[in-house]
Amino acid sequence: MSFRRQSAAVRDSASSRFDRALFGGISEVWFRFLIAILGLGLAFAAALFSTVSRESGNLWATLILASLALLLAVIVGLTTVPYLARRVASARLRDALDYEVTRVGLIYVAVVLVLGVAALNTGNNLLYIVVAAMLAAIVVSGIASAMVLHGLELDVRLPDHVFAQRTVPGRIVLRNPRRWTASFSISVVPLAAEGTKKSWAWEKTTFSFPAKRPPAKQWIRVGDWRLRRAARKPQLPGILRSPAYFPYLPARGEATADLQLRFERRGRYQQAGFGLSTRFPFAFLIKTRRVPLSREVVVFPPVEPPDEFFEILPLISGEFESFVRGRGYDLYRIREYMPEDTARHVDWKATAKSGSLKVREFSREDERKLRIVFDNPEPGALSPENYEKAVALAASLGWHFVHENAEVSFAAQRYGGDPDIYQFLAHLAVVEPVAGPSIIGDMRASDEYQIIVTSRPHGTIPTSLWARSYFVFVANEKTTAETAPLAQREQSAGGSPALG
């Protein structure tokens, strides 16, 4: 066994020495490139000889040489070109530059062409020198702008929580890691997002004969493919709307630019890429380097209280406070005696002091538990404007009561039930009307007081929910709020005034 391993090692070392002797230490990329040049040279020579053979009348030699030239070209194209394309560094692809000729550049090129034609017609050496200098300026401009953009590092910082219709700060950080050279006149620009375009794509279909008959009467039905022009999915709206300009960036330094971002609508926003552009030094071209940096932000619904919020908030607060009053152990308040109050809750000391009958109210042990429920309607149930109002109202209610020291939870279709307000706002940021059963039908009795935003008709609400819920009915005509009358709630709760 040891002898076999030694012989295999000897063969491997011999083959490696043979490779080094044959290739001279040339890397595989260069070796394939040289082989491709050699193959194309042989193909070109075979094509020339096939032409000579055709002129001399040798048909077979012409056929063989022409076929050999075509075969060599095909082999080079199939074996070398894909390999070299795969070997291109991804960083170089990311650093690819886009060029855009400016108006100044067009005028400059037109002047160069005019002077070039004049130099050719007159033979004036001075005009040749001027044209050569102007062409050299174009070359210098391209090299200088490429050096200015080379190696720059970009970072875009966005806030974690963004609300619609609110101005939020952002920051762009641009770094120059180069040791000696500075950068001038740099702009950070958003790359243009592609809209909805049509492209050709293969899709599965069925070939049938006869085609116009029902499937049961067709003689032949086999799987097939067809080429169809379909619309691409539109991209998400971008984040950066205007460029950020950096006039000077020193070597091994960084510069920042503060942004003021404002999003009018809720939803998901994405910037698939950013670009670093410059007109330096002569503004002949706008050269842009694409930076592989993407950012995404979820814009929450606006929590600025709408008009409907101010109308229903006092009613909700009153009903909520009535619900949390009960027969607990902590004194809630001392108030005037009502006919429906029991005599054992009369506070005789307060009665003797004030001269009027007073009773004590106690807080429930589960005081200030609240659940915000967004009953997502089916598509078409609400107009887009009213649907956005319903989403904003649910977000405003949740935001308000979370900051009122209440123990708030949330519920909605396809929502996991996380009590975090930001998770609920993130769900509302991207929610859309969905077909399916209402969440109200699956709700069970609980100790929480519920505020339900729904578009369902009044008659479809389960009776068991009226005793512990406040309903905000959203319709295309108007938004109404309603809760059960006091007698109905006491009856649903077994006649106990504790839930009244």
VEXDREN-2710 file (C-alpha; in Angstrom, 1 decimal):
% VEXDREN-2710
k/r/px/py/pz
1/MET/0.0/0.0/0.0
2/SER/2.8/2.4/0.9
3/PHE/4.5/1.6/-2.5
4/ARG/1.3/2.5/-4.3
5/ARG/0.9/5.8/-2.5
6/GLN/4.5/6.6/-3.3
7/SER/4.1/5.8/-7.0
8/ALA/0.9/7.9/-7.1
9/ALA/2.7/10.8/-5.5
10/VAL/5.5/10.5/-8.0
11/ARG/3.1/10.5/-10.9
12/ASP/1.3/13.6/-9.4
13/SER/4.6/15.5/-9.0
14/ALA/5.7/14.5/-12.5
15/SER/2.4/15.7/-14.0
16/SER/2.7/19.0/-12.1
17/ARG/6.3/19.5/-13.3
18/PHE/5.1/18.7/-16.8
19/ASP/2.3/21.3/-16.5
20/ARG/4.8/23.9/-15.3
21/ALA/7.2/23.1/-18.1
22/LEU/4.4/23.2/-20.7
23/PHE/2.5/26.3/-19.5
24/GLY/5.4/28.2/-18.0
25/GLY/3.4/29.2/-14.9
26/ILE/0.7/30.8/-17.0
27/SER/-2.7/30.9/-15.2
28/GLU/-5.6/29.0/-16.6
29/VAL/-7.4/32.2/-17.7
30/TRP/-4.5/33.3/-19.9
31/PHE/-3.9/29.8/-21.2
32/ARG/-7.5/29.6/-22.4
33/PHE/-7.2/33.1/-23.9
34/LEU/-4.1/32.1/-25.8
35/ILE/-5.7/28.9/-27.0
36/ALA/-8.7/30.9/-28.1
37/ILE/-6.4/33.2/-30.1
38/LEU/-4.7/30.2/-31.6
39/GLY/-8.0/28.6/-32.5
40/LEU/-9.3/31.7/-34.1
41/GLY/-6.1/32.2/-36.0
42/LEU/-6.3/28.6/-37.4
43/ALA/-9.9/29.2/-38.3
44/PHE/-9.0/32.4/-40.2
45/ALA/-6.2/30.6/-42.0
46/ALA/-8.5/27.8/-43.0
47/ALA/-11.0/30.3/-44.3
48/LEU/-8.3/32.0/-46.4
49/PHE/-7.1/28.6/-47.8
50/SER/-10.8/27.7/-48.6
51/THR/-11.0/30.8/-50.6
52/VAL/-7.8/29.9/-52.5
53/SER/-9.1/26.4/-53.1
54/ARG/-12.4/27.7/-54.4
55/GLU/-10.6/30.0/-56.9
56/SER/-8.5/27.1/-58.1
57/GLY/-11.5/24.9/-58.6
58/ASN/-10.8/22.3/-55.9
59/LEU/-14.4/21.7/-54.5
60/TRP/-13.5/19.1/-51.9
61/ALA/-10.7/21.1/-50.4
62/THR/-12.9/24.2/-50.2
63/LEU/-15.6/22.2/-48.4
64/ILE/-13.2/20.7/-45.9
65/LEU/-11.4/23.9/-45.1
66/ALA/-14.6/26.0/-44.8
67/SER/-16.1/23.3/-42.5
68/LEU/-12.9/23.2/-40.4
69/ALA/-12.9/27.0/-40.1
70/LEU/-16.5/27.0/-38.9
71/LEU/-15.9/24.1/-36.5
72/LEU/-12.9/25.8/-34.9
73/ALA/-14.8/29.1/-34.4
74/VAL/-17.7/27.2/-32.8
75/ILE/-15.4/25.3/-30.5
76/VAL/-13.7/28.5/-29.4
77/GLY/-17.1/30.2/-28.8
78/LEU/-18.5/27.3/-26.7
79/THR/-15.4/26.5/-24.6
80/THR/-13.6/29.8/-24.1
81/VAL/-16.1/32.7/-24.1
82/PRO/-18.5/31.3/-21.4
83/TYR/-15.5/30.5/-19.2
84/LEU/-14.0/33.9/-19.5
85/ALA/-17.4/35.5/-18.9
86/ARG/-17.7/33.5/-15.6
87/ARG/-14.2/34.5/-14.6
88/VAL/-15.1/38.2/-14.7
89/ALA/-14.9/39.5/-11.1
90/SER/-18.3/40.4/-9.6
91/ALA/-16.7/43.6/-8.2
92/ARG/-15.8/44.8/-11.6
93/LEU/-19.4/44.2/-12.8
94/ARG/-20.7/46.2/-9.8
95/ASP/-18.2/49.0/-10.5
96/ALA/-19.4/49.3/-14.1
97/LEU/-19.8/52.8/-15.3
98/ASP/-22.6/54.5/-17.1
99/TYR/-21.9/57.5/-19.4
100/GLU/-24.2/60.3/-20.3
101/VAL/-23.1/63.0/-22.7
102/THR/-23.9/66.5/-21.5
103/ARG/-24.8/69.5/-23.7
104/VAL/-21.4/70.9/-23.1
105/GLY/-19.9/67.7/-24.3
106/LEU/-22.0/67.6/-27.5
107/ILE/-21.0/71.2/-28.3
108/TYR/-17.3/70.3/-27.7
109/VAL/-17.5/67.2/-29.9
110/ALA/-19.1/69.3/-32.7
111/VAL/-16.3/71.8/-32.5
112/VAL/-13.7/69.1/-32.6
113/LEU/-15.4/67.6/-35.7
114/VAL/-15.5/71.0/-37.4
115/LEU/-11.8/71.6/-36.7
116/GLY/-10.9/68.1/-37.8
117/VAL/-12.6/68.6/-41.2
118/ALA/-10.9/72.0/-41.6
119/ALA/-7.5/70.5/-40.8
120/LEU/-8.0/67.7/-43.4
121/ASN/-9.1/70.2/-46.0
122/THR/-6.4/72.8/-45.4
123/GLY/-3.6/70.7/-44.2
124/ASN/-2.7/73.3/-41.6
125/ASN/-0.4/71.8/-38.9
126/LEU/-1.7/74.2/-36.3
127/LEU/-5.2/72.9/-36.7
128/TYR/-3.9/69.3/-36.3
129/ILE/-2.3/70.3/-33.1
130/VAL/-5.4/72.0/-31.8
131/VAL/-7.6/68.9/-32.7
132/ALA/-5.1/66.6/-31.0
133/ALA/-5.1/68.7/-27.8
134/MET/-8.9/68.8/-27.8
135/LEU/-9.1/65.0/-28.2
136/ALA/-6.5/64.5/-25.5
137/ALA/-8.7/66.6/-23.2
138/ILE/-11.6/64.2/-23.7
139/VAL/-9.3/61.3/-22.8
140/VAL/-8.0/63.1/-19.8
141/SER/-11.5/63.8/-18.7
142/GLY/-12.5/60.2/-18.9
143/ILE/-9.4/59.0/-16.9
144/ALA/-9.8/61.7/-14.3
145/SER/-13.5/61.1/-13.7
146/ALA/-12.8/57.3/-13.4
147/MET/-10.1/58.0/-10.8
148/VAL/-12.4/60.3/-8.8
149/LEU/-15.1/57.6/-8.6
150/HIS/-12.7/54.7/-8.0
151/GLY/-12.9/52.9/-4.6
152/LEU/-15.5/55.2/-2.9
153/GLU/-17.6/53.6/-0.2
154/LEU/-21.2/54.5/0.3
155/ASP/-23.5/54.0/3.3
156/VAL/-27.2/55.1/3.6
157/ARG/-28.7/55.2/7.1
158/LEU/-32.4/55.3/7.5
159/PRO/-34.5/55.4/10.7
160/ASP/-36.1/52.2/12.0
161/HIS/-39.6/53.6/12.4
162/VAL/-41.1/55.7/9.6
163/PHE/-44.6/57.1/9.6
164/ALA/-46.5/58.3/6.6
165/GLN/-47.0/62.0/6.2
166/ARG/-44.1/62.7/8.7
167/THR/-40.7/64.1/7.8
168/VAL/-38.0/61.8/9.1
169/PRO/-34.2/62.2/9.0
170/GLY/-31.8/60.1/7.1
171/ARG/-28.1/60.3/6.4
172/ILE/-25.7/59.5/3.5
173/VAL/-22.1/58.7/4.4
174/LEU/-19.5/58.7/1.7
175/ARG/-15.9/57.5/2.4
176/ASN/-12.7/57.8/0.4
177/PRO/-10.3/55.0/1.5
178/ARG/-7.6/56.0/-1.0
179/ARG/-4.3/57.1/0.5
180/TRP/-3.3/60.0/-1.7
181/THR/-5.9/61.2/-4.1
182/ALA/-9.0/63.2/-3.2
183/SER/-12.4/63.2/-4.9
184/PHE/-14.2/66.2/-6.3
185/SER/-17.8/67.0/-7.3
186/ILE/-19.5/63.7/-6.3
187/SER/-23.3/63.2/-6.4
188/VAL/-25.1/60.3/-4.8
189/VAL/-28.0/59.6/-7.1
190/PRO/-30.8/57.0/-7.0
191/LEU/-30.7/54.6/-9.9
192/ALA/-33.7/54.9/-12.1
193/ALA/-36.2/52.1/-11.3
194/GLU/-37.6/50.2/-14.2
195/GLY/-41.3/50.5/-14.6
196/THR/-43.7/47.9/-15.9
197/LYS/-42.2/46.6/-19.1
198/LYS/-43.0/43.7/-21.4
199/SER/-40.5/40.9/-22.1
200/TRP/-40.6/37.6/-23.9
201/ALA/-40.8/34.5/-21.7
202/TRP/-41.6/30.8/-22.1
203/GLU/-44.7/29.5/-20.4
204/LYS/-46.3/26.1/-20.2
205/THR/-49.4/25.4/-22.3
206/THR/-51.2/22.4/-23.9
207/PHE/-51.3/21.5/-27.6
208/SER/-54.7/20.2/-28.6
209/PHE/-56.3/19.1/-31.8
210/PRO/-58.9/20.1/-32.8
211/ALA/-58.2/23.3/-30.9
212/LYS/-61.7/24.8/-30.8
213/ARG/-63.5/21.7/-29.4
214/PRO/-64.1/21.0/-25.7
215/PRO/-61.4/18.9/-24.0
216/ALA/-63.6/15.8/-23.9
217/LYS/-63.8/15.8/-27.8
218/GLN/-60.2/16.6/-28.6
219/TRP/-58.2/13.9/-30.2
220/ILE/-54.7/15.0/-29.2
221/ARG/-53.7/16.7/-25.9
222/VAL/-50.0/17.0/-25.1
223/GLY/-47.9/19.4/-23.0
224/ASP/-46.3/22.2/-24.9
225/TRP/-44.4/25.5/-24.4
226/ARG/-45.1/28.9/-26.0
227/LEU/-43.2/32.1/-26.2
228/ARG/-45.3/35.0/-24.8
229/ARG/-44.7/38.6/-24.2
230/ALA/-45.7/39.3/-20.6
231/ALA/-45.4/42.4/-18.4
232/ARG/-42.8/42.4/-15.7
233/LYS/-43.8/43.0/-12.1
234/PRO/-43.4/46.7/-11.3
235/GLN/-40.8/47.6/-8.8
236/LEU/-41.4/49.1/-5.4
237/PRO/-41.2/52.9/-5.2
238/GLY/-37.8/54.3/-4.4
239/ILE/-36.6/56.0/-1.2
240/LEU/-34.1/58.6/-2.4
241/ARG/-35.9/61.3/-4.6
242/SER/-33.1/63.8/-5.1
243/PRO/-29.3/63.6/-5.4
244/ALA/-26.9/64.5/-2.5
245/TYR/-23.9/66.5/-3.5
246/PHE/-20.4/66.3/-2.1
247/PRO/-18.1/69.0/-3.5
248/TYR/-14.9/67.7/-1.9
249/LEU/-13.9/64.4/-0.3
250/PRO/-10.4/64.3/1.1
251/ALA/-8.1/61.2/1.0
252/ARG/-8.9/58.8/3.8
253/GLY/-11.8/61.0/4.8
254/GLU/-15.5/60.9/4.9
255/ALA/-18.4/63.3/4.4
256/THR/-22.0/63.1/5.4
257/ALA/-25.2/64.6/4.0
258/ASP/-28.4/64.8/6.0
259/LEU/-31.7/63.8/4.3
260/GLN/-35.2/64.9/5.0
261/LEU/-37.5/62.1/3.9
262/ARG/-41.2/62.2/3.6
263/PHE/-43.6/59.5/2.4
264/GLU/-47.2/60.4/1.7
265/ARG/-48.5/56.8/1.7
266/ARG/-48.0/53.7/3.8
267/GLY/-46.3/50.7/2.3
268/ARG/-43.0/49.2/1.4
269/TYR/-40.3/51.4/-0.2
270/GLN/-37.1/50.0/-1.7
271/GLN/-34.1/51.5/-3.3
272/ALA/-32.5/48.7/-5.4
273/GLY/-29.3/50.6/-6.1
274/PHE/-27.5/53.8/-5.7
275/GLY/-25.1/55.6/-8.1
276/LEU/-22.0/57.8/-7.6
277/SER/-21.9/60.3/-10.5
278/THR/-19.5/63.2/-11.4
279/ARG/-19.0/65.8/-14.1
280/PHE/-15.4/66.3/-13.1
281/PRO/-13.2/67.8/-14.5
282/PHE/-14.7/69.4/-17.7
283/ALA/-18.4/68.4/-17.6
284/PHE/-18.2/66.7/-21.0
285/LEU/-19.7/63.5/-19.5
286/ILE/-21.8/62.5/-16.5
287/LYS/-20.1/59.4/-15.4
288/THR/-22.0/57.2/-12.9
289/ARG/-20.7/54.2/-11.0
290/ARG/-23.3/51.8/-9.8
291/VAL/-23.0/50.8/-6.2
292/PRO/-24.5/47.4/-5.1
293/LEU/-26.3/48.9/-2.1
294/SER/-30.0/48.4/-1.5
295/ARG/-32.2/49.8/1.2
296/GLU/-35.8/49.0/2.2
297/VAL/-38.1/50.8/4.6
298/VAL/-41.6/50.0/5.8
299/VAL/-43.7/53.1/6.1
300/PHE/-46.3/52.8/8.9
301/PRO/-49.8/54.3/8.4
302/PRO/-50.1/57.9/9.7
303/VAL/-50.9/58.1/13.4
304/GLU/-52.0/61.7/13.2
305/PRO/-55.5/61.6/14.5
306/PRO/-58.1/62.0/11.7
307/ASP/-61.4/63.9/12.2
308/GLU/-63.2/60.7/13.0
309/PHE/-60.8/60.0/15.8
310/PHE/-61.7/63.1/17.8
311/GLU/-65.4/62.3/17.4
312/ILE/-65.2/58.8/18.8
313/LEU/-62.3/59.0/21.3
314/PRO/-64.4/60.5/24.1
315/LEU/-67.0/57.8/23.6
316/ILE/-64.4/55.1/23.6
317/SER/-62.7/56.4/26.7
318/GLY/-66.0/56.6/28.5
319/GLU/-67.0/53.1/27.6
320/PHE/-63.6/51.8/28.4
321/GLU/-63.6/53.4/31.8
322/SER/-67.1/52.0/32.5
323/PHE/-66.0/48.5/31.5
324/VAL/-63.0/48.5/33.8
325/ARG/-65.1/49.5/36.9
326/GLY/-66.0/46.4/38.9
327/ARG/-65.9/44.6/42.3
328/GLY/-62.2/44.3/42.8
329/TYR/-60.2/45.2/45.9
330/ASP/-58.8/48.6/44.9
331/LEU/-60.9/51.7/45.3
332/TYR/-61.7/53.2/42.0
333/ARG/-63.7/56.3/43.1
334/ILE/-66.5/57.6/45.4
335/ARG/-69.5/59.0/43.5
336/GLU/-73.1/59.9/43.9
337/TYR/-75.6/57.1/44.7
338/MET/-77.6/55.8/41.6
339/PRO/-80.9/53.9/41.9
340/GLU/-79.3/50.7/40.4
341/ASP/-76.5/50.7/43.0
342/THR/-76.5/48.2/45.9
343/ALA/-76.7/49.3/49.5
344/ARG/-73.6/47.4/50.6
345/HIS/-71.4/49.7/48.6
346/VAL/-72.6/52.9/50.4
347/ASP/-69.7/54.8/52.0
348/TRP/-71.3/56.1/55.2
349/LYS/-68.4/58.3/56.2
350/ALA/-68.5/60.2/52.9
351/THR/-72.3/60.3/53.1
352/ALA/-72.2/61.8/56.6
353/LYS/-69.6/64.3/55.7
354/SER/-71.2/65.5/52.4
355/GLY/-74.8/65.2/53.5
356/SER/-75.7/63.2/50.3
357/LEU/-75.6/59.4/49.7
358/LYS/-72.2/58.3/48.4
359/VAL/-71.2/54.8/47.0
360/ARG/-67.8/53.3/46.5
361/GLU/-66.6/51.8/43.1
362/PHE/-63.7/49.3/42.9
363/SER/-61.4/48.6/40.0
364/ARG/-61.3/45.2/38.3
365/GLU/-58.2/43.1/38.7
366/ASP/-57.8/42.9/35.0
367/GLU/-58.1/46.7/34.7
368/ARG/-57.1/48.5/31.5
369/LYS/-56.7/45.5/29.2
370/LEU/-57.6/46.5/25.7
371/ARG/-57.5/44.9/22.3
372/ILE/-57.5/46.7/19.0
373/VAL/-59.1/44.6/16.2
374/PHE/-58.9/45.5/12.5
375/ASP/-61.4/43.4/10.6
376/ASN/-59.9/43.5/7.1
377/PRO/-62.7/43.7/4.6
378/GLU/-63.0/41.9/1.3
379/PRO/-61.9/43.5/-2.0
380/GLY/-64.4/45.9/-3.2
381/ALA/-66.2/46.3/0.1
382/LEU/-64.7/49.8/0.6
383/SER/-63.4/52.4/-1.7
384/PRO/-59.6/52.9/-1.6
385/GLU/-60.0/56.2/0.2
386/ASN/-62.2/54.8/2.9
387/TYR/-60.0/51.7/3.2
388/GLU/-57.0/54.0/3.9
389/LYS/-59.1/55.9/6.5
390/ALA/-59.9/52.6/8.2
391/VAL/-56.3/51.5/8.3
392/ALA/-55.2/55.0/9.6
393/LEU/-57.9/54.9/12.3
394/ALA/-56.8/51.5/13.6
395/ALA/-53.2/52.7/13.7
396/SER/-54.2/55.9/15.5
397/LEU/-56.2/54.0/18.1
398/GLY/-53.4/51.6/18.8
399/TRP/-50.8/54.4/19.0
400/HIS/-53.0/56.5/21.4
401/PHE/-53.9/53.8/23.9
402/VAL/-50.4/52.3/24.0
403/HIS/-49.2/55.7/25.3
404/GLU/-52.1/55.8/27.8
405/ASN/-50.5/53.1/30.0
406/ALA/-53.1/50.5/28.9
407/GLU/-52.2/46.9/28.3
408/VAL/-53.0/46.7/24.6
409/SER/-53.0/43.7/22.3
410/PHE/-53.9/43.6/18.6
411/ALA/-55.8/41.2/16.3
412/ALA/-56.3/41.1/12.5
413/GLN/-56.5/38.6/9.7
414/ARG/-53.1/37.0/9.1
415/TYR/-51.6/38.8/12.0
416/GLY/-49.6/36.7/14.5
417/GLY/-51.0/38.5/17.6
418/ASP/-47.7/40.1/18.7
419/PRO/-48.5/42.8/21.3
420/ASP/-45.8/45.1/20.1
421/ILE/-47.3/48.2/18.6
422/TYR/-44.6/48.4/15.9
423/GLN/-45.3/44.9/14.7
424/PHE/-49.0/45.8/14.4
425/LEU/-48.1/49.0/12.5
426/ALA/-45.8/47.0/10.2
427/HIS/-48.7/44.7/9.4
428/LEU/-51.0/47.7/8.7
429/ALA/-48.3/49.2/6.5
430/VAL/-48.6/46.5/3.9
431/VAL/-52.1/45.2/4.5
432/GLU/-54.5/45.0/1.5
433/PRO/-58.1/43.8/1.3
434/VAL/-58.3/40.0/1.3
435/ALA/-61.0/37.6/0.5
436/GLY/-61.9/35.3/3.4
437/PRO/-63.9/35.0/6.6
438/SER/-64.2/37.9/9.0
439/ILE/-62.1/37.8/12.1
440/ILE/-65.1/38.7/14.2
441/GLY/-66.7/35.2/13.6
442/ASP/-63.6/33.5/15.2
443/MET/-63.4/35.8/18.3
444/ARG/-64.1/34.2/21.7
445/ALA/-65.1/35.8/25.0
446/SER/-62.2/37.3/26.9
447/ASP/-61.6/39.8/29.8
448/GLU/-60.2/42.4/27.4
449/TYR/-62.3/45.4/26.2
450/GLN/-62.2/45.4/22.4
451/ILE/-62.3/48.2/19.9
452/ILE/-63.2/46.7/16.5
453/VAL/-62.8/48.6/13.2
454/THR/-65.0/46.8/10.7
455/SER/-67.1/47.2/7.6
456/ARG/-69.6/44.5/8.4
457/PRO/-73.3/45.4/8.7
458/HIS/-74.7/45.8/12.2
459/GLY/-76.9/42.8/12.0
460/THR/-74.0/40.4/11.4
461/ILE/-72.2/41.2/14.6
462/PRO/-72.5/38.3/17.2
463/THR/-74.5/39.3/20.3
464/SER/-71.8/38.1/22.7
465/LEU/-69.4/40.8/21.5
466/TRP/-71.6/43.7/22.2
467/ALA/-71.1/43.5/26.0
468/ARG/-67.3/44.0/25.8
469/SER/-66.7/45.8/22.5
470/TYR/-66.9/49.2/20.9
471/PHE/-67.5/49.0/17.2
472/VAL/-66.3/51.5/14.6
473/PHE/-68.3/50.9/11.5
474/VAL/-66.6/52.0/8.3
475/ALA/-68.6/52.3/5.1
476/ASN/-68.3/54.1/1.8
477/GLU/-70.8/56.8/2.9
478/LYS/-69.5/57.6/6.4
479/THR/-67.8/56.3/9.5
480/THR/-69.9/55.6/12.5
481/ALA/-69.2/54.3/16.0
482/GLU/-71.6/52.3/18.1
483/THR/-71.7/50.3/21.3
484/ALA/-74.5/48.3/22.9
485/PRO/-77.0/50.2/25.2
486/LEU/-76.3/49.8/28.9
487/ALA/-79.3/47.5/29.5
488/GLN/-78.3/45.2/26.7
489/ARG/-74.7/45.0/28.0
490/GLU/-75.9/44.2/31.5
491/GLN/-78.2/41.6/30.2
492/SER/-75.4/40.0/28.2
493/ALA/-73.2/40.0/31.2
494/GLY/-75.8/38.4/33.4
495/GLY/-77.3/41.6/34.7
496/SER/-74.1/42.6/36.6
497/PRO/-73.5/46.3/36.8
498/ALA/-69.8/45.6/37.0
499/LEU/-69.6/45.4/33.2
500/GLY/-71.8/48.4/32.8
END
